[in-house]
Amino acid sequence: MEPGRIVISAVSVLVPLAAILSLASDRAHPIQFTDIAAKAGIKANMRCGGPEKRWIPEANGSGAAWLDYDNDGLLDLLIVNGSDMQRLREIVAGQTPPAPHDGVYLFKNLGNGRFEDVTQKAGLSNPYWGTGANAADFNNDGYTDILITTIGRDLLFKNNGNGTFTEIGKAAGLSQNIAWHTGSAFGDFDNDGYLDLFITGYVDIHSFSFNEPAPVCQYLGMQVFCGPIGLKGEKGVLYHNNGDGTFTNVTKQAGLGDVKPAHGFSAVFDDFNQDSKIDIFVANDSDPNFLFLNQGNGTFKESALDRGVAFNVDGRAQSNMGVAVGDYDNSGRLDVLTTTFHQDYFPLFKQDKSGAFEDISSSVGLATVTMPYFGWACGFADFDNDGQRELWIANGHVYPRSPAYFEPFTVFRNRGGKFALDYSFPATPNNSYRGGATADFNNNGKLDVVVLPISGQPLLLENQTTEANSWTGIRLRGTRSNRDAIGASVRIEACGTTQFDTVRNGDSYLSHNDSRVHFGLGSCAKTDRVTITWPLGGVQVLKNVPVNRYIEIEEPR
């Protein structure tokens, strides 16, 4: 087997060893972010219905995706926007209204802390009520494509390789039925080298009326919109990539056709039981979660109850919105956290050696500290590069009359597998947040976060934590496997410690994170061994991989 190709990126950052050794042991440095959205040119007027939130579609917000659409080594930003109730009524009636100027935004990263709005130049538009944002190279041509899920018809934009996109959803075989779709995830479930697609459904949009007056329900003595409880759920859709630029709906053939409709929000493709077959996790709102385990013959088995992730430790279904996946305690196994409703804690499901999960929120300090929040986007990310992943959450209530409607973006710092609230932005909440995603947009080794409000302007939170720890970032490129290497795993050994992560697609909330795997190394200024298991099973071992820079590793042919 050839050793594979390692490309040292031109956008590297070298940290002097003396600075690392002198500062890495100082634990007094708090995690810090500064909102630079306005200065950076990220201006997007987010909207999701009216301010009173009289109908359930007005409450859930939308997502963002980080991608390098022009292959210049800098991550660009896609933001999907909602709409208004008049447009929604037209969409449900089968009409396709003219695309507004603010249905979707694409911001090109100029590399100097500035972004340029290239939406029109790129040929992107969204006539529907946008919900989710995703990005992947579905046709393996070397250019990242865009998927936008909507209340309407889902949109697939093929990257033309010249800075423009062409919408090919219908031609590619995506359903043209009007439906309320939310999260999405790309992954190669049959290991043929092409990315398949799973799209979650939330509510059967045709099962109730949007005619006035709006239905009214009660919450703590307040009159609020109704749902999702009492509203008919929607089924998810699994598409198989045919390898010729088209997809086929294989939901029934794959064994998902008999799964009960649910109120699905976020989906993730990842190998949850580490059997070299990529699975699907779905966070459901007010319903048990789904864990579809890949049987290796083109079918899946719903196993959430058997594996312990359907319900929380009380045996109760929660209002699950976002999902964080990662090895938070460096055990070598994937763990799962979901965000939930206000005054209901966020469950952290830790995986044991048998592949079963246990809700351990209480023992790691999360059960009490998450109770005050209404969580949406979330993730595990090592913001201070100390080798332990923090938990970040975008928060905001759904009822404007609630005193908790405005909530902050929060970070819970990881100290030896225990979590404590470390950071809130802003100190005084000034919005109700929904979608969000992490990325090192300026390639300086510190993970940043974009956070979307239900209305108003996005936050671009630049990481200004002063820790000077070492780090390494790796972009994997498949040759035999899918080009994005979704489903690959990486183990890194450095100074006696081992960390593990995977290349996944679909976590957070309706959003897409930086696809590069990022490891903080603390005071360790070198790596000893990096072991990559590619989606098609090949194992590649590299020694002395450079630190404090991003590298690209190509799968051996």
N, C-alpha and C positions, 0 to 999 in steps of 0.2 A: 504494500500500500504506500502511495506517495505521502510525504509528510504534510501536505496541505500548504496553503499559502497564508502567510501572516503579513498584513499590510500595516505599517505604522502610519497612523493618520497625521496629516500635516497640521491638524489642530490639536497639538499636544501641549500639556502644561507640566513643567518640571519644577518640583519643590525641593529646595536644598535639604540634604540629609540632616544638617545641623538644626535647621528650623523644625524639622519633623521630630527629632529626638528631644528637643528642648521644650516643645509645646504639647506634644501628644499626651503627656501624662497629666496635663492640667484639666481637671474635670469641671472647672468653674464656668466654662464658656457656655452660655445658653444658646439654644437654637434661635436664630434670628432671620426674619424675612423683611424685605421692603417691597411695597407695591410699586412697580415701575411701569405699569400698563400704559398710562398716559404718555410718559416720557418715551417709551419704546414704540409708540404708535399703534398700540392695540386698542382700537376703539370700535366697539360693537354695541349697539343698542339692543340689549337682551329684552325679550318680551315673551310672556306666556299667558295670553288672555288678558283679562282686566284686573285691576287692583283688588277687587272684592273677592275674587276666587269663588264664583258661584257654581261652577261646574268642575268636575274632577280633572279634565284635561288641563285646566288652568293652573294646577298645583304642582306639576311634576318636573318642570324645567327640561333642560336639554344638555347635551354633552359636547366635548371638545376632543380633538385628536392631535397628537404630535407626529409629524412625518417629514421626511426629507424628500419632497416631491421632485426636486430638480438635481438630486445627487451631488450637491456641492459640499456635503459634510456638515451642513447646518440644519437644525431642525426647524421646520416651518410649523405653523399653527392653523388648524381648521376649527372653526366654531360653528355649530349648528344652532339655529334659532327656532323658536316656536312661532305662534301666529295669534290671530284674534278669532273670536267666536263666529263672526260673520263668515270668514273664510272657511272655518271648520264646517259650518253648515253646508256651504257650497261643496266642499270636498266629500262629505258624507252622502250628499245627493248625487255624486258621480261626476261632478264638474271638475275641470282642471283650471283653476283661476290663473291669471298671469302671475309669473314669479315676481315677488317683491324684491327690492334692492337689498333687503336685509335678511333674507331667508337663510343665507349661509355666508360665512366669511372665510377667506384664505389669506393668511398673512405670511409673506415671504420673509425669512430671516436674512437680514443684510449683513450680519456678522459683526456689527459694532454696537450691539445693544439696541438696535433699531429694527423695526419690522415695516414692511410695505404692504398695503392692501392690494392684492393682485386678483381678487375674486373675479372681476369682470374680464380681465385679461386672460385668466385661466379658463374661462368658459363655464364656471360653476353657477348654478342657480337651483332654487328649491321652491316650487310652487305650493308645497304642502306644509303641514304643521310638523316641523322638524323635531325629532327626539334624540336619536343617537348618532354619534360620529365614530367612524372606524377607518382604518387604513391598512392595506396589505398588498403585496404583489401577487394577485390571484392568478396571473397568467405567466409568471416566471420570466418576464421579459426584461427585468432589471429596473423597472420603474414602479413606484408605489402608487396603487390605485386607491380610490376613495369610495366608501359605502356610507350612505346617509339613510337611517331608518326614520320613518315618519308615521304620523296619522295620515294615511293616504296610500301612496305607492312608494316602495323603497327604491332608492336611486343608487345605481352603480356607475361611477365615473371612471372610465378607462384612461390611464395616463398615456398621452400620445408621445411622450418623450421630448417634447419641444416646449414645455411650460404650459401646455393646454390639456384639457380633459374633454372627453366625449361621453355623454350619458348613454349607457347601453343596457340598462336594466331589463327592458322588454326583450331586446335581441339576445341577451344572455340567459334568458329563461326565468328571471325572477317574476313572481306572481304579480299580476296587474289588478288583483282584487283590492278594493279599498279596505284597509285594516289598520288597527292600532298596534304598531310594532314599536319596540323599545330598544333593548340591548341586542348586541350581535357579537359573534365570535368567529374567527377564522381558525381552522386547524385541519390537518390532513388525517382524517380518521381511518382511511384504508391504506395509507402509506404508498400511494402511487406517485408521490412527488408533487401533487397539486393541492392547493388549499381548498377545502370544502367550507361551507358556511352554515352557521346556525343563527336563526333570528328568533328572539322571544316575542310573545304576544302578551298584551296586558288586559284589555277589556274588549269584548265583542262590541265594536263601535256601532253595530246595527241593532243591538238588542235593547236600546233605550232611545228616547227622544231628546233632542236639544231645543225643542220648542219652549217658549216662555209660557208660564213662569218656571224658573229653575226649581227642581225638587229641593226640599229642605230637610236636613237631618240634625240631630242634637249631639253636641259634644261638650260635656262639662257645663251645661246650661247655656251654651252658645248655639245659635242657628248657623249651620255650616253646610257645605256641599255634601252630597251623598256618594258613598263608594270608598274603596272598591268592594267592601263587603255588601252583598245584596245585588251586585252586578255580575253578569255572566263573564267568566274569564275567556281568554283566547289561547289557542294552541300555538306552540312554537313550530318553526319550519326548519327542516334540515335539507340543505341542498348539497348534492354531490357535484364536484367539479369534473367536467368531462374532459378537460385537458385541451379543449379547442376554443376556449373563450366563452363557453356556455356552461350552465348548471342544469341539473335535473332534480326536481323535488323527490326526495327519497324518504320522506318522513314515515310513511307506512312501511316501506320495505325494511327500514332500519329498526322497526319495532317501537317507534314513538307515536304511531297513529292512535293507539289505544290509551295513551296517557291523558288523564283528565285535564280539561282546560284549567288554567290557573292565571293568576295575575302576576305574570313574569316581568321582572325588571332587568336584571343584569345577568349575563351569561359569560362563562369562561371555558375556553378549550385548554386543557392541561392534562398531564398524565398523573392523576391524583393518587393512584395506587401503585405507581412506578412499575408497571408490567410491560412497558414499551409500547402501550397502546393508548392513544390520547382520548381523554374522556371529556364530558361536559357537565359543568355545575351551573345551576340556575337559581338565583335568589328570587323568591316569590313573595309578593306583598299579601300578607294575611292568609297565606296558604303554606303548607309544608314545602320546603325547598326540594329541588330535584338534583340527583346525582346520577347521570347516565354513564354507566361503566361500559367501555368498549369491549365487546365480546370477541373481537378479532375476526369475525366472519361477515362484517358489514352491518351488524346489528348492535344495539345497546340494550342494557338492562337497567331499569330504574332501581337504584339501590340506596337512596338517601336514608331511608329508615333503617335498613340493615347496617349501614356504615356509621350512623349516628349524627347526620347533619340535617335531617328533615326538621327536627324540632330542637328547642333549647333544652337545657338540663331539666326544666320542669315538665317536659313533654308537651310543650305548648308551641303552636305556630305563631311566628312573629311577623310584623310588617317589615319584611326584609327589602331593602332598597339597593344599597351598594354591596360590593364584595371585594375583600382584600385577600390575595393568595400569596403565600410565601413561607419561607422557613424562618420564622421570627426568632427561634431560640437556637439556631444552628445545630439542629438534631439530624439533619440530612433528609427530612421528610417535609412535605408540603402541609401547611396549616391553612385554615380558612376562617375569616371573620366577616360577619355581615353587619351592616348598619340598620338601625331600626327606629321605631317611633319614640317620640318624647315620653319620658318617664317609663321607658322599657330598656333595659341594658342591652349592650351590643355583645352578642355571643362570640367567643373565640373558640373554635373547634381545633383542638390539637390532635394530630394523627399519631397513633402508636405503631409499633413494628408490625402489627397484624393488618394494618390498613384501616382500622376502625378509628373513629373520631370521638373525642370527649369534649364537652363544653366546660372549659376551665376558666371562664372569665373571673370568677370570684377569687381563685387562687393566684391570679396574676395581676390583680388590682384593677380590673376593668369594669366589674359589675356595678360598683358604686359610682365611679367617676364618669361613666358614660350615661348614667340615668338622666341628667338634666338636658341632654342633647337630642335633637332629631337629626339623624345622620343620613347622608347621601353618598357622595363620592368618597372614596377611602383608598388606602393602600399602605403597604409596608415599604419603607424607604430609609436608607441610612443617611440622614441629613448631615451628620457630623463626622462621617467616615470612621467611626470607631469600631466597626465590625459588628454592630448590633443595629437591627432595623427598627426605626421608630414607626409608630402608627399615626397616620394623618387622616383627618376627617373634615369634610365640608358639611356644615350644619345649617338647618333652617326649618322652621315649622311650616305647615301647609295652611293654617288658618290665620288670616291677617289679624283677627281680633284676639288671638292668643298673646299673652304677654311675652311668650317665648318665640314669637314669629321671627324676630331678628336674632340670629345666633352667629358666633364666630367660626372661622377656620381654626381647627385645633390640632396640636401635635402632642402625642403621648410618648414621652421618652422611654426608651428601652434600657433597663439596667439589669443585666443578668437574667432576662426573661420576665422581669416584672415591669409594669408600666405605671407611669405617673404623669399627670398633666404638666407639660413643660412650656407650652406656648399657645397663645391665642391671638389671632389677628382678625379684626382690630380689637383693641382692649375693650372698647365699647361697641358691641355689635351694631352694624348699620345696614345689614341686608340679610336676606334669606337665601342661602347658597344651595346649589344642586350639583351640576356636573363638575368634574375636575380631573386633572391628569398631571403626572410628574414627568420632568425631562430636564436634562442638563442643556438648556438652550444655548448657553454661551461656552460650552465645552471647557469649563474650568474645574471640573471634577466635583462640583457641588450640585445636588439635585434641586431643581426649582419646581414651582407648582403653578398651574393656571387653574383658577376657580371661577365658575360662572354663577352669577346671581339669578334669581327668578326674574328680576327686572333690573335695568341699569347697566353699568359698565363692568366688564370682567376685571378680575384681579390677576396680575402677573407677578407672583411673589418670587423675587430673586433671593436666593439663599445667601445670606451674608454672615453665616455662622463663622466664627473666627478660629475654630479648630484647624490645625495644620496637619491633620493626619494624612497618611498615604491612601491611595485608592487605585483601582484599575477599572477600566471600562472596556467591554468586549462587544463588538458587533459580529454576529455569525452570518455567514453566507452559504446557503446550501447549493450544492451542485447536483448530486443525486437526489437529495431531499428537496422539499420546497425551498425556494430561494430565501425566504425570510427565516428559515430554520425554526419555525414555530413547532414546539414539541421537543426541542433539544434541551439537554440539561448540562450544567456547568458546575464542576466542583473545583474549588481553588484552595490549595494548601499553602499557608504562609506562616512562618515563625511558630510552628506547632499548632496552629488552628486550622480548621477546615470550615469553609462555607459552601453553600449550595444554592443554586437558583435555576430557573427554567426560562426559556423563551416562550411566553404565553401571549394570548390575545383575548381581550374582552373584559378584564377586570375593571375595578373602580365603579363608576355609575355612568352608563351610556357614553363612555369615553375610552380613549386609547392612550396608554403611556408610551414613553420612549421605549423602543424595542431593544435597545442595548442592555445587556446585563451589567450591573454596577456593583462593585464590592468595595466597601471601606476596609482598610487594613490596619487602622490605628497607628501605633508607633512602628509597625513593621515596614521596612523600606524595600522589601523585595517579595517576590513570589517564588515558591519552591516548585510547585507543580500545578498545572491546570489540566483537568480531565474533562473532555467534551464527549458526551454521548449524543450522536446525531439522530434525527428522527427515524432514519432507516436502519439504525442499529450499530453503525460504525462507531468505534471508540478511538479517540485521538488524544494523545498525551503530549503536553508541551511543558518544557522546563524553563524557568527564569523568564517568564513573560514580563515585559516592561511594566513599570508602575507609573502612576501620575500622568497617564495619557490614555487615549482611546486607540485600540487596535482593531483591525478587521481580520478575522480568521475564516478561511475558506475551507469547506468540507473537502477532504481528499477524494479524488475522482476514482 
